[in-house]
Amino acid sequence: MSDLISIESNQIHTLWQKLAEELLNIFDAHGVCAVVANEVAVFSQATTVVGVSDPQKKYFDVWVCDKDGRLQQTRWTTEKATFTSFINTGKPSVQEKFNRPPSELIRSELWQLPHERIQAVPLPAPGRYAPVTPEGIICLLDPDTQMPLAQPENLSALATQVTIALDRAYLRQTVGRQDIEFAVVSEISYALTSTLSLQNIYHQLMEPVRRTLNVGSVSVGLIESTSGDIIFVDMLMGELFKDLPTIRLKKGQGIAGWVSENRQSVIINDVYSDKRFYSRVDRQSGFQTHNMICIPLQIEDRVIGILQAINKQNGDFNENDLRLLQAIGGPLAAAIENASLHTAVLAEKRRIETIFANMSEGMMTVDANGLITHANDSLLSLLYRDLPTLLGQKANDMIRLTAGSLNEFMQRILSATDEYPQLATEMSQSDGGTVPVLLSGAPIRDDKGAVAELIFVFSDLSQIREVERLRDDFFHGIIHELRTPLATILMYARLLREGKAQQKEKADRFLGVIERESDRLQKMVRQMLEVVKMEASEFQRSTDQISLNELFDEILPPLADRATEKGLTFRQRIAPNMEPVLGNQDTYHLIFKNLIDNALKFTLSGTVRVEAYPENGQIVVQVKDDGIGIPKQALPNLFGRFFRAQTAVERGIAGTGLGLYMVKVAVENYNGTIQVKSTAGKGTTFTVKLPVAEV
């Protein structure tokens, strides 16, 4: 008998030794289970089943090996595995098949395998505290109850040895997973801190987090600063949300709102059982949310948004998933904040650059060493220079002032306490000319109050000087225009009173002069009243249909006579039967009478031509002359109120400078256009285009 016990003991030790040798280098839990199932089945000559549960206890991974070593791996749900009754005993036990309820035998994957009984031992080993190894079992199907392994103490020893191997495998798996998670977190953190583009941040976040946590989707919601609402990032939401409006949750609404307000992370493995869940988004999109982790994204004490991982693919979320998401949340919040600040800085930079570039005043910045760091187009136009010739140059050398120097003005700026200094002066241009400017400046200080740069503003006073000249010319012209007819009227009135016109013919001639000069004064007054009406927006648009053929028939003959009297050639080519235009007869009389009068006035010799013809739904009228022409520099201001070209002033040609101003306003009032082409000394062409009236 002692010899038999010794043989059986040696056999058991052989099994322990073999298992120890094979399991020594296996660090995978599935590999451990496969080796144990095979060795135990061959040793015991009984079909062996080894099963281990998933962390959520929803299924068992199962290895079934027959006595010849043929191994099969499968997965049974917890309900169909029916391991519970063995595991709950907490020790080795034997159960007879025909003592089980028929319903259990029908649904059970396990009880369909044996003929009579199952002998089992739970894992971890009975009495062993093993938080790492999940719930499991080793089963012998229809074993020989007399064999050594069937003894309870040997089954317990087997369970202990297997538990140790599984502990080691699961610990290695945990360490490996943590290494992977740490690498993923490090990779994500590096990726997030290496870009300042929000789009790149979201792109780099999505896939690594989704893959590491094994979730259906990842979403980010950012808190809108004005309303406090949470707005979810569209590009992370997926195809189901593509055609829906941007998801917006009111302050405190939904799980995300609760997390952001309370600054607490949550794990919710059944969202529809949570009263905080906002289900409307699921109903609108067709997306089905099952479970989620939601964490706040914080920068110091300020919550800027939330991060969600939704729908874990292999069970429920756990504390390890939460820790992983929180490890990602910190770098993500910092990256979003940095990107937002970067975007705001770029926007402010673009705004300042746009203002700087598009200011009508010339602008220039100078560093603490007096070197030019930037200048806008307006200043370059004033100086007749391009930017490369200014950058890095001494400002005092490039900006030459007729009154004082730029260095002196810089010192005034630096020593000023309240008001910003200004200087009205002339500035030299690169072509040798000068331009009148009003120069002002201010210091730009750094955080410590030291002057980092100076900014200068150059206001071009040319227009103001031109307005002053126009004003003076206008007053001189008005005085001349008024003085001449008034003097004539006064002279002839005195002659009549003194009886110098005894004959009727002479008196009629005197009265005719008085009448003509009075008409001239009345015309000037009427012209000025028209200007006042135009500037008071009292110029009414008429809807009458005007025949320009009839208008020209009326106004051209007397003008032709005036040209002949002056020794000029007057030519006209008016197309017959032109379509009517909308407007007012008196207005068109004003337009064309003014243009032809000017042509006659400014043409000393040569030809004046008037042409009118239809073209592309418009009536085109051209007034051409061989007159003194208009200087190129005067063309931009030609239609300005009271403007008179310097050549006209110098030649003593009378005028108020209101005619062309009134013509342009009148033409544009009827949706027309007026253009001018002229060369000094060679004549001028005015082209008026008026849309034909729609019938």
C-alpha positions as CSV (number, residue, x, y, z in Angstrom):
1,M,0.0,0.0,0.0
2,S,2.8,2.4,0.9
3,D,4.5,1.6,-2.5
4,L,1.2,2.6,-4.3
5,I,1.1,5.9,-2.4
6,S,4.7,6.5,-3.2
7,I,4.1,5.8,-6.9
8,E,1.1,8.1,-6.9
9,S,3.1,10.8,-5.1
10,N,5.9,10.5,-7.7
11,Q,3.3,10.9,-10.5
12,I,1.8,14.0,-8.9
13,H,5.3,15.5,-8.4
14,T,6.1,14.7,-12.1
15,L,3.0,16.7,-13.1
16,W,3.9,19.6,-10.8
17,Q,7.4,19.6,-12.2
18,K,6.3,19.4,-15.8
19,L,3.8,22.3,-15.2
20,A,6.4,24.4,-13.5
21,E,8.9,23.9,-16.3
22,E,6.4,24.7,-19.0
23,L,4.8,27.7,-17.2
24,L,8.1,29.2,-16.3
25,N,8.5,31.1,-19.5
26,I,4.8,31.7,-20.3
27,F,3.6,35.2,-19.5
28,D,0.3,35.1,-21.3
29,A,-2.8,34.1,-19.4
30,H,-4.3,32.3,-22.4
31,G,-1.0,30.4,-22.9
32,V,-1.1,29.4,-19.2
33,C,-4.7,28.1,-19.5
34,A,-3.9,26.1,-22.7
35,V,-0.8,24.4,-21.1
36,V,-2.7,23.5,-17.9
37,A,-5.6,22.1,-19.9
38,N,-3.3,20.0,-22.0
39,E,-1.1,18.6,-19.2
40,V,-3.9,17.9,-16.8
41,A,-6.0,16.1,-19.5
42,V,-3.1,13.9,-20.6
43,F,-2.0,13.2,-17.0
44,S,-5.5,12.4,-15.7
45,Q,-6.8,10.8,-18.9
46,A,-9.9,12.8,-18.5
47,T,-11.3,15.6,-20.6
48,T,-10.2,18.9,-18.9
49,V,-11.9,22.3,-19.1
50,V,-10.1,25.4,-18.0
51,G,-12.0,28.7,-17.9
52,V,-11.2,32.3,-16.9
53,S,-13.6,35.2,-16.7
54,D,-13.4,38.6,-18.3
55,P,-13.1,41.6,-15.9
56,Q,-16.8,42.4,-16.2
57,K,-17.8,38.7,-15.7
58,K,-19.9,38.7,-18.9
59,Y,-18.1,35.7,-20.5
60,F,-15.5,33.0,-20.0
61,D,-12.6,32.2,-22.2
62,V,-12.6,28.4,-22.2
63,W,-10.0,25.7,-23.2
64,V,-11.3,22.1,-23.6
65,C,-8.7,19.3,-24.0
66,D,-9.4,15.6,-24.4
67,K,-7.2,12.8,-22.9
68,D,-5.3,12.5,-26.2
69,G,-4.2,16.2,-26.0
70,R,-6.5,17.6,-28.6
71,L,-7.2,21.2,-27.5
72,Q,-10.0,23.5,-28.4
73,Q,-10.4,27.2,-27.4
74,T,-13.8,28.8,-27.2
75,R,-15.8,31.5,-25.4
76,W,-18.9,30.9,-23.4
77,T,-21.2,33.5,-21.9
78,T,-21.5,33.4,-18.1
79,E,-25.0,32.1,-18.3
80,K,-24.2,29.2,-20.7
81,A,-20.9,28.3,-19.0
82,T,-22.7,27.5,-15.6
83,F,-19.5,27.6,-13.7
84,T,-21.1,29.6,-10.9
85,S,-22.2,26.7,-8.7
86,F,-18.6,25.3,-8.6
87,I,-16.9,28.7,-8.1
88,N,-19.3,29.6,-5.2
89,T,-18.3,26.6,-3.2
90,G,-14.8,28.1,-2.8
91,K,-13.2,24.6,-2.7
92,P,-12.8,21.4,-4.8
93,S,-16.2,19.7,-5.4
94,V,-17.9,17.0,-7.4
95,Q,-21.4,17.4,-9.0
96,E,-23.4,14.7,-10.7
97,K,-24.9,15.5,-14.0
98,F,-28.3,13.9,-13.3
99,N,-28.7,15.8,-10.1
100,R,-28.7,19.1,-12.1
101,P,-32.1,20.7,-13.1
102,P,-33.1,19.9,-16.7
103,S,-33.2,23.6,-17.6
104,E,-29.6,24.0,-16.6
105,L,-28.5,20.9,-18.6
106,I,-30.2,22.3,-21.7
107,R,-28.7,25.7,-21.6
108,S,-25.3,24.7,-20.3
109,E,-22.3,24.4,-22.6
110,L,-20.3,22.7,-19.7
111,W,-22.9,20.0,-18.8
112,Q,-23.3,18.9,-22.4
113,L,-19.7,17.5,-22.3
114,P,-19.6,14.9,-19.4
115,H,-21.5,11.6,-19.2
116,E,-21.9,11.4,-15.4
117,R,-20.1,14.0,-13.3
118,I,-17.7,16.9,-13.1
119,Q,-15.0,17.4,-10.5
120,A,-13.8,21.1,-10.3
121,V,-11.7,23.5,-8.3
122,P,-12.2,27.3,-8.5
123,L,-9.5,29.8,-9.4
124,P,-7.9,31.6,-7.7
125,A,-6.9,28.8,-5.4
126,P,-9.2,28.3,-2.4
127,G,-8.1,30.6,0.5
128,R,-5.8,32.6,-1.7
129,Y,-6.3,36.4,-2.1
130,A,-5.5,37.2,-5.6
131,P,-6.9,40.5,-6.8
132,V,-5.0,40.2,-10.1
133,T,-6.4,36.9,-11.4
134,P,-10.0,37.0,-12.5
135,E,-12.5,34.4,-11.6
136,G,-11.9,31.0,-13.2
137,I,-12.1,27.2,-12.9
138,I,-10.5,23.9,-13.7
139,C,-12.9,21.0,-14.4
140,L,-12.2,17.2,-14.9
141,L,-15.0,15.5,-16.8
142,D,-15.9,12.0,-15.6
143,P,-12.6,11.5,-13.8
144,D,-11.4,8.3,-12.1
145,T,-12.0,9.3,-8.5
146,Q,-9.2,6.9,-7.4
147,M,-6.5,8.7,-9.3
148,P,-4.1,11.0,-7.3
149,L,-5.2,14.2,-9.0
150,A,-8.8,13.7,-8.0
151,Q,-7.9,14.1,-4.4
152,P,-9.1,17.4,-3.0
153,E,-5.7,18.3,-1.6
154,N,-4.0,17.7,-5.0
155,L,-6.7,19.7,-6.8
156,S,-6.1,22.6,-4.4
157,A,-2.3,22.4,-5.0
158,L,-3.0,22.4,-8.8
159,A,-5.2,25.5,-8.4
160,T,-2.4,27.2,-6.3
161,Q,0.2,26.5,-8.9
162,V,-2.1,27.7,-11.8
163,T,-3.1,30.8,-9.8
164,I,0.6,31.7,-9.3
165,A,1.2,31.4,-13.1
166,L,-1.9,33.4,-13.9
167,D,-1.0,36.1,-11.4
168,R,2.3,36.5,-13.0
169,A,0.7,36.5,-16.5
170,Y,-1.9,39.1,-15.5
171,L,0.6,41.2,-13.7
172,R,2.8,41.2,-16.8
173,Q,-0.3,42.0,-18.9
174,T,-1.1,44.9,-16.6
175,V,2.4,46.2,-16.7
176,G,2.5,45.8,-20.5
177,R,-0.9,47.6,-20.8
178,Q,0.3,50.4,-18.5
179,D,3.5,50.7,-20.6
180,I,1.4,51.0,-23.7
181,E,-0.9,53.5,-22.1
182,F,2.1,55.5,-20.8
183,A,3.6,55.5,-24.2
184,V,0.3,56.5,-25.7
185,V,-0.2,59.3,-23.2
186,S,3.4,60.5,-23.8
187,E,2.9,60.3,-27.6
188,I,-0.4,62.2,-27.4
189,S,1.1,64.8,-24.9
190,Y,4.1,65.4,-27.3
191,A,1.8,65.6,-30.3
192,L,-0.5,68.0,-28.6
193,T,2.3,70.3,-27.4
194,S,4.0,70.3,-30.8
195,T,1.2,72.1,-32.7
196,L,-0.8,75.3,-32.2
197,S,-3.5,74.3,-34.7
198,L,-6.8,73.3,-33.1
199,Q,-7.6,71.1,-36.1
200,N,-4.3,69.2,-35.8
201,I,-4.9,68.8,-32.1
202,Y,-8.3,67.2,-32.6
203,H,-6.9,65.1,-35.5
204,Q,-4.0,63.8,-33.3
205,L,-6.3,63.1,-30.3
206,M,-9.0,61.1,-31.9
207,E,-7.5,57.8,-33.1
208,P,-4.9,57.1,-30.3
209,V,-7.5,57.6,-27.5
210,R,-10.2,55.7,-29.3
211,R,-7.8,52.8,-29.9
212,T,-6.2,52.7,-26.5
213,L,-9.5,52.8,-24.6
214,N,-11.2,50.7,-27.2
215,V,-14.2,53.0,-27.4
216,G,-16.7,53.9,-30.2
217,S,-16.0,57.6,-30.2
218,V,-14.2,60.5,-28.4
219,S,-15.7,63.9,-28.2
220,V,-14.6,67.3,-26.9
221,G,-16.9,70.1,-25.9
222,L,-15.6,73.7,-25.3
223,I,-17.3,76.3,-23.1
224,E,-18.3,79.4,-24.9
225,S,-17.0,82.3,-22.9
226,T,-20.0,84.6,-23.5
227,S,-22.9,82.2,-22.8
228,G,-21.3,79.4,-20.8
229,D,-22.8,76.9,-23.2
230,I,-20.8,73.8,-24.2
231,I,-20.2,73.5,-27.9
232,F,-19.0,70.2,-29.2
233,V,-16.2,70.0,-31.9
234,D,-17.9,69.0,-35.2
235,M,-14.9,67.2,-36.6
236,L,-14.9,64.6,-33.8
237,M,-18.6,63.8,-33.9
238,G,-18.6,61.3,-36.8
239,E,-20.8,60.7,-39.8
240,L,-24.1,60.5,-38.0
241,F,-23.7,64.2,-36.9
242,K,-22.4,65.5,-40.3
243,D,-25.8,66.9,-41.5
244,L,-26.9,68.0,-38.0
245,P,-26.4,71.5,-36.5
246,T,-23.5,71.9,-34.1
247,I,-24.4,70.2,-30.8
248,R,-24.8,72.8,-28.1
249,L,-25.6,72.2,-24.4
250,K,-26.9,74.9,-22.2
251,K,-24.9,75.7,-19.0
252,G,-25.3,72.7,-16.6
253,Q,-27.3,70.7,-19.2
254,G,-26.6,66.9,-19.6
255,I,-23.8,64.9,-18.1
256,A,-21.2,67.2,-19.8
257,G,-22.8,70.3,-18.2
258,W,-22.8,68.6,-14.8
259,V,-19.2,67.7,-15.1
260,S,-18.1,71.2,-16.2
261,E,-20.1,72.9,-13.4
262,N,-19.0,70.5,-10.6
263,R,-15.5,69.9,-11.9
264,Q,-15.8,66.2,-11.2
265,S,-15.1,63.3,-13.5
266,V,-17.7,60.5,-13.9
267,I,-17.9,56.9,-15.1
268,I,-21.4,56.0,-16.2
269,N,-21.9,52.5,-17.6
270,D,-25.7,52.9,-18.2
271,V,-26.4,56.4,-19.3
272,Y,-30.1,56.0,-19.7
273,S,-30.4,55.1,-16.0
274,D,-28.7,58.5,-15.1
275,K,-31.1,61.4,-14.8
276,R,-28.4,63.8,-15.9
277,F,-28.2,62.3,-19.4
278,Y,-29.5,64.5,-22.2
279,S,-31.0,62.0,-24.7
280,R,-32.2,64.4,-27.3
281,V,-28.9,64.3,-29.1
282,D,-29.2,60.5,-29.5
283,R,-32.8,60.9,-30.8
284,Q,-31.8,63.5,-33.4
285,S,-28.7,61.7,-34.7
286,G,-29.7,58.0,-34.4
287,F,-26.5,57.5,-32.4
288,Q,-26.9,55.2,-29.4
289,T,-25.0,56.1,-26.3
290,H,-24.5,53.2,-23.8
291,N,-21.8,54.2,-21.4
292,M,-19.2,57.0,-21.1
293,I,-16.4,58.6,-19.1
294,C,-16.6,62.4,-18.9
295,I,-13.8,64.5,-17.4
296,P,-13.5,68.3,-17.1
297,L,-10.7,70.1,-19.1
298,Q,-9.1,72.5,-16.7
299,I,-6.5,75.2,-16.9
300,E,-5.6,76.0,-13.3
301,D,-8.9,76.8,-11.6
302,R,-10.8,77.5,-14.9
303,V,-12.8,74.8,-16.8
304,I,-12.5,75.4,-20.5
305,G,-14.5,72.3,-21.6
306,I,-15.0,68.5,-21.3
307,L,-13.6,65.3,-22.8
308,Q,-15.7,62.3,-23.3
309,A,-15.0,58.7,-24.2
310,I,-18.2,57.0,-25.3
311,N,-19.3,53.3,-25.7
312,K,-16.5,51.0,-24.6
313,Q,-16.4,48.1,-27.0
314,N,-15.6,45.2,-24.6
315,G,-17.5,45.8,-21.4
316,D,-17.8,48.6,-18.9
317,F,-15.5,51.5,-18.2
318,N,-13.3,51.2,-15.1
319,E,-11.1,53.3,-12.9
320,N,-8.1,52.5,-15.0
321,D,-9.8,54.0,-18.1
322,L,-10.7,57.0,-16.1
323,R,-7.0,57.5,-15.0
324,L,-5.9,57.1,-18.6
325,L,-8.4,59.7,-19.8
326,Q,-7.4,62.1,-17.0
327,A,-3.7,61.7,-18.0
328,I,-4.7,62.8,-21.5
329,G,-7.0,65.6,-20.4
330,G,-4.3,67.7,-18.8
331,P,-2.1,68.0,-21.9
332,L,-5.2,68.4,-24.1
333,A,-6.6,71.3,-22.0
334,A,-3.2,73.0,-22.1
335,A,-2.9,72.4,-25.9
336,I,-6.4,73.8,-26.6
337,E,-5.7,76.9,-24.4
338,N,-2.3,77.5,-26.1
339,A,-3.9,77.1,-29.6
340,S,-6.7,79.4,-28.7
341,L,-4.3,82.0,-27.4
342,H,-2.2,81.6,-30.5
343,T,-5.2,82.0,-32.7
344,A,-6.2,85.1,-30.8
345,V,-2.7,86.6,-31.0
346,L,-2.6,85.9,-34.7
347,A,-6.0,87.5,-35.2
348,E,-4.9,90.5,-33.3
349,K,-1.6,90.6,-35.2
350,R,-3.5,90.5,-38.5
351,R,-5.9,93.1,-37.3
352,I,-3.1,95.5,-36.4
353,E,-1.3,94.7,-39.6
354,T,-4.4,95.4,-41.6
355,I,-5.0,98.7,-39.8
356,F,-1.3,99.6,-40.2
357,A,-1.3,98.7,-43.9
358,N,-4.6,100.4,-44.8
359,M,-4.3,103.6,-42.9
360,S,-4.6,106.6,-45.2
361,E,-1.9,108.3,-43.1
362,G,1.7,107.3,-43.5
363,M,3.0,105.2,-40.6
364,M,6.4,104.1,-39.5
365,T,7.9,102.3,-36.6
366,V,11.5,102.8,-35.3
367,D,13.4,100.7,-32.8
368,A,15.3,102.0,-29.8
369,N,18.4,102.4,-31.9
370,G,16.6,104.7,-34.3
371,L,16.4,102.1,-37.1
372,I,13.2,101.8,-39.2
373,T,11.4,98.5,-38.5
374,H,8.3,98.9,-40.6
375,A,6.5,101.4,-42.9
376,N,3.1,101.3,-44.6
377,D,2.2,101.9,-48.2
378,S,0.9,105.4,-47.5
379,L,4.3,106.5,-46.3
380,L,6.1,104.8,-49.1
381,S,3.8,106.7,-51.6
382,L,4.6,110.0,-49.8
383,L,8.3,109.3,-50.0
384,Y,8.3,107.7,-53.5
385,R,10.3,104.7,-52.1
386,D,9.8,101.0,-51.7
387,L,10.0,99.1,-48.3
388,P,13.4,97.4,-48.7
389,T,15.2,100.7,-49.1
390,L,13.9,101.9,-45.7
391,L,14.0,98.8,-43.5
392,G,17.0,98.8,-41.2
393,Q,18.1,102.3,-42.2
394,K,18.5,105.2,-39.8
395,A,15.2,107.0,-39.6
396,N,16.9,110.4,-39.3
397,D,18.7,109.8,-42.6
398,M,15.7,108.6,-44.6
399,I,13.1,111.1,-43.3
400,R,14.3,114.6,-44.1
401,L,12.3,117.5,-42.7
402,T,12.5,121.2,-43.7
403,A,11.7,122.3,-40.1
404,G,14.0,120.6,-37.6
405,S,15.1,116.9,-37.7
406,L,13.5,113.6,-36.9
407,N,15.9,113.0,-34.0
408,E,14.9,116.3,-32.4
409,F,11.2,115.3,-32.8
410,M,12.0,111.8,-31.2
411,Q,13.4,113.6,-28.1
412,R,10.2,115.6,-27.9
413,I,8.2,112.4,-27.9
414,L,10.4,110.7,-25.3
415,S,10.3,113.8,-23.0
416,A,6.5,114.4,-23.4
417,T,4.4,113.6,-20.3
418,D,0.8,114.0,-21.3
419,E,0.1,115.1,-24.8
420,Y,1.6,113.5,-27.9
421,P,3.8,116.0,-29.8
422,Q,2.9,117.2,-33.3
423,L,5.0,119.0,-36.0
424,A,3.7,120.6,-39.2
425,T,6.5,120.6,-41.7
426,E,7.6,119.7,-45.2
427,M,9.1,116.3,-45.9
428,S,11.6,115.6,-48.7
429,Q,10.7,113.1,-51.4
430,S,13.1,110.9,-53.3
431,D,12.4,112.7,-56.5
432,G,13.6,116.0,-55.1
433,G,10.2,117.4,-54.3
434,T,8.6,118.0,-50.9
435,V,5.2,117.2,-49.4
436,P,3.5,119.1,-46.5
437,V,2.9,116.7,-43.5
438,L,1.6,116.8,-40.0
439,L,4.0,114.6,-38.0
440,S,2.9,113.0,-34.7
441,G,4.4,110.2,-32.7
442,A,4.2,108.0,-29.6
443,P,6.4,105.6,-27.7
444,I,5.7,101.8,-27.5
445,R,6.9,100.5,-24.2
446,D,7.6,96.9,-23.0
447,D,6.4,95.2,-19.8
448,K,9.0,97.0,-17.8
449,G,8.1,100.4,-19.1
450,A,11.2,100.8,-21.3
451,V,10.8,102.2,-24.8
452,A,11.0,99.4,-27.3
453,E,9.8,101.3,-30.4
454,L,8.5,104.6,-31.6
455,I,5.6,104.9,-33.9
456,F,5.2,107.9,-36.2
457,V,2.2,109.1,-38.2
458,F,2.6,111.3,-41.3
459,S,-0.7,113.0,-42.2
460,D,-0.5,114.3,-45.8
461,L,-1.6,118.0,-45.8
462,S,-1.6,118.3,-49.6
463,Q,-5.4,117.9,-49.8
464,I,-5.8,120.5,-47.1
465,R,-3.5,122.9,-48.9
466,E,-5.3,122.2,-52.1
467,V,-8.7,122.9,-50.4
468,E,-7.2,126.2,-49.1
469,R,-6.1,127.0,-52.6
470,L,-9.5,126.2,-54.0
471,R,-11.1,128.3,-51.4
472,D,-8.9,131.2,-52.2
473,D,-9.4,130.7,-55.9
474,F,-13.2,130.4,-55.4
475,F,-13.4,133.7,-53.4
476,H,-11.2,135.5,-55.9
477,G,-13.2,134.1,-58.8
478,I,-16.5,135.0,-57.1
479,I,-15.3,138.5,-56.4
480,H,-14.1,138.8,-60.0
481,E,-17.4,137.4,-61.3
482,L,-19.5,139.6,-59.1
483,R,-17.3,142.8,-59.4
484,T,-17.3,142.9,-63.3
485,P,-21.1,142.7,-63.9
486,L,-21.8,144.9,-60.8
487,A,-19.4,147.5,-62.0
488,T,-20.9,147.4,-65.5
489,I,-24.4,147.7,-64.2
490,L,-23.5,150.5,-61.9
491,M,-21.7,152.4,-64.7
492,Y,-24.5,152.2,-67.2
493,A,-27.1,153.0,-64.5
494,R,-25.2,156.2,-63.7
495,L,-24.9,157.0,-67.3
496,L,-28.6,156.7,-67.7
497,R,-29.3,158.8,-64.6
498,E,-26.9,161.5,-65.8
499,G,-28.8,161.7,-69.1
500,K,-25.9,160.4,-71.2
501,A,-28.3,158.4,-73.4
502,Q,-30.5,161.0,-75.0
503,Q,-31.2,158.9,-78.1
504,K,-33.5,155.9,-77.7
505,E,-31.1,153.5,-79.4
506,K,-28.3,154.4,-77.0
507,A,-30.6,154.1,-74.0
508,D,-31.8,150.6,-75.3
509,R,-28.2,149.6,-75.7
510,F,-27.4,150.7,-72.1
511,L,-30.4,148.9,-70.8
512,G,-29.4,145.8,-72.8
513,V,-26.0,145.8,-71.1
514,I,-27.6,146.1,-67.7
515,E,-30.1,143.3,-68.5
516,R,-27.3,141.0,-69.8
517,E,-25.1,141.5,-66.8
518,S,-28.1,141.0,-64.4
519,D,-28.8,137.7,-66.2
520,R,-25.1,136.8,-65.6
521,L,-25.5,137.5,-61.9
522,Q,-28.8,135.7,-61.7
523,K,-27.1,132.6,-63.4
524,M,-24.4,132.6,-60.8
525,V,-26.9,132.7,-58.0
526,R,-29.0,130.0,-59.6
527,Q,-25.9,127.8,-60.0
528,M,-25.0,128.2,-56.3
529,L,-28.6,127.4,-55.3
530,E,-28.4,124.2,-57.4
531,V,-25.2,123.2,-55.5
532,V,-26.9,123.8,-52.2
533,K,-29.8,121.6,-53.3
534,M,-27.5,118.8,-54.4
535,E,-25.6,118.8,-51.1
536,A,-28.9,118.9,-49.1
537,S,-30.0,115.7,-51.1
538,E,-32.9,117.7,-52.6
539,F,-32.0,116.7,-56.1
540,Q,-35.0,114.7,-57.2
541,R,-34.8,112.0,-59.8
542,S,-37.5,112.4,-62.5
543,T,-39.0,109.5,-64.4
544,D,-39.8,111.6,-67.6
545,Q,-38.6,110.2,-70.9
546,I,-36.4,112.7,-72.5
547,S,-35.5,112.8,-76.2
548,L,-31.9,113.9,-76.5
549,N,-32.4,114.5,-80.2
550,E,-34.9,117.3,-79.4
551,L,-32.6,118.6,-76.6
552,F,-29.6,118.9,-79.0
553,D,-31.8,120.6,-81.6
554,E,-32.6,123.2,-79.0
555,I,-29.2,123.9,-77.4
556,L,-26.7,123.3,-80.2
557,P,-27.5,126.1,-82.7
558,P,-26.8,129.0,-80.4
559,L,-23.6,127.3,-79.2
560,A,-22.5,126.8,-82.7
561,D,-23.1,130.6,-83.3
562,R,-20.9,131.4,-80.3
563,A,-18.1,129.1,-81.7
564,T,-18.3,130.9,-85.0
565,E,-18.1,134.3,-83.4
566,K,-15.0,133.1,-81.5
567,G,-13.4,131.9,-84.7
568,L,-13.7,128.2,-83.8
569,T,-14.9,125.3,-85.9
570,F,-18.0,123.6,-84.5
571,R,-18.9,120.1,-85.6
572,Q,-21.8,118.0,-84.5
573,R,-22.8,114.4,-85.3
574,I,-26.0,113.4,-83.6
575,A,-27.4,109.9,-84.4
576,P,-31.1,110.2,-85.5
577,N,-34.0,108.7,-83.6
578,M,-32.1,107.8,-80.5
579,E,-34.1,106.1,-77.7
580,P,-35.2,108.3,-74.9
581,V,-33.5,108.5,-71.5
582,L,-35.1,108.9,-68.1
583,G,-34.6,112.3,-66.4
584,N,-35.4,115.9,-66.4
585,Q,-35.2,118.3,-69.4
586,D,-33.6,121.1,-67.4
587,T,-31.1,118.7,-65.8
588,Y,-29.9,117.4,-69.2
589,H,-29.8,121.0,-70.5
590,L,-27.5,121.8,-67.5
591,I,-25.2,118.8,-68.2
592,F,-24.6,119.3,-71.9
593,K,-24.7,123.2,-71.9
594,N,-22.0,123.2,-69.2
595,L,-19.8,120.7,-71.0
596,I,-20.0,122.5,-74.4
597,D,-19.7,125.9,-72.7
598,N,-16.4,124.7,-71.1
599,A,-15.2,123.4,-74.5
600,L,-15.8,126.8,-76.1
601,K,-14.4,128.7,-73.1
602,F,-11.1,126.7,-72.9
603,T,-10.5,126.4,-76.7
604,L,-8.6,129.3,-78.0
605,S,-8.4,128.0,-81.6
606,G,-9.3,124.8,-83.3
607,T,-12.4,122.6,-83.3
608,V,-15.2,121.7,-80.8
609,R,-17.0,118.5,-81.6
610,V,-20.3,117.1,-80.2
611,E,-21.2,113.4,-80.9
612,A,-24.1,111.3,-79.7
613,Y,-24.9,107.7,-80.6
614,P,-26.5,104.6,-79.1
615,E,-24.3,101.7,-77.8
616,N,-25.1,98.6,-75.8
617,G,-28.3,99.9,-74.2
618,Q,-26.8,103.3,-73.5
619,I,-26.7,106.7,-75.2
620,V,-23.1,107.9,-75.5
621,V,-22.4,111.6,-75.7
622,Q,-18.9,112.9,-76.3
623,V,-17.8,116.6,-76.2
624,K,-14.3,117.0,-77.7
625,D,-12.1,120.1,-78.0
626,D,-8.7,121.2,-79.1
627,G,-8.3,123.5,-76.1
628,I,-5.7,124.1,-73.4
629,G,-6.2,120.7,-71.8
630,I,-6.1,119.6,-68.2
631,P,-2.8,118.9,-66.3
632,K,-2.4,115.3,-65.3
633,Q,-2.2,116.2,-61.6
634,A,-5.5,118.0,-61.8
635,L,-7.6,115.1,-63.2
636,P,-8.3,113.4,-59.8
637,N,-9.9,116.5,-58.4
638,L,-11.5,117.8,-61.6
639,F,-15.1,117.1,-60.5
640,G,-14.5,118.5,-57.0
641,R,-16.6,121.3,-55.7
642,F,-15.0,124.7,-56.5
643,F,-12.0,123.0,-58.2
644,R,-10.3,125.0,-61.0
645,A,-7.2,123.8,-62.7
646,Q,-4.2,126.0,-62.1
647,T,-3.8,126.6,-65.9
648,A,-7.3,128.1,-66.0
649,V,-6.5,130.4,-63.1
650,E,-3.2,131.4,-64.5
651,R,-4.8,132.3,-67.9
652,G,-7.4,134.4,-66.2
653,I,-10.3,132.3,-67.5
654,A,-13.3,133.1,-65.4
655,G,-15.3,130.5,-63.5
656,T,-16.6,129.4,-60.1
657,G,-15.4,125.7,-60.2
658,L,-19.0,124.5,-59.8
659,G,-20.0,123.5,-63.3
660,L,-18.3,120.1,-63.5
661,Y,-19.2,119.3,-60.0
662,M,-22.9,119.8,-60.8
663,V,-22.5,117.9,-64.1
664,K,-21.1,114.8,-62.3
665,V,-23.8,114.8,-59.6
666,A,-26.5,115.2,-62.2
667,V,-25.2,112.4,-64.4
668,E,-24.8,109.9,-61.6
669,N,-28.3,110.8,-60.3
670,Y,-29.7,109.1,-63.4
671,N,-27.3,106.1,-63.2
672,G,-25.0,107.4,-65.8
673,T,-21.3,107.8,-65.9
674,I,-18.9,110.6,-67.0
675,Q,-15.3,110.1,-67.9
676,V,-12.6,112.6,-69.0
677,K,-9.4,112.1,-71.1
678,S,-7.1,115.1,-71.5
679,T,-3.6,116.1,-72.4
680,A,-2.2,119.5,-71.4
681,G,-2.1,121.7,-74.5
682,K,-3.8,119.1,-76.8
683,G,-7.4,119.2,-75.8
684,T,-10.0,117.3,-73.7
685,T,-12.7,114.7,-74.3
686,F,-15.7,114.3,-71.9
687,T,-17.7,111.1,-72.4
688,V,-21.2,110.8,-70.8
689,K,-23.1,107.4,-70.9
690,L,-26.8,107.3,-70.0
691,P,-28.9,104.2,-69.8
692,V,-31.9,104.2,-72.2
693,A,-35.3,104.3,-70.7
694,E,-37.0,100.9,-70.4
695,V,-40.3,100.8,-72.3
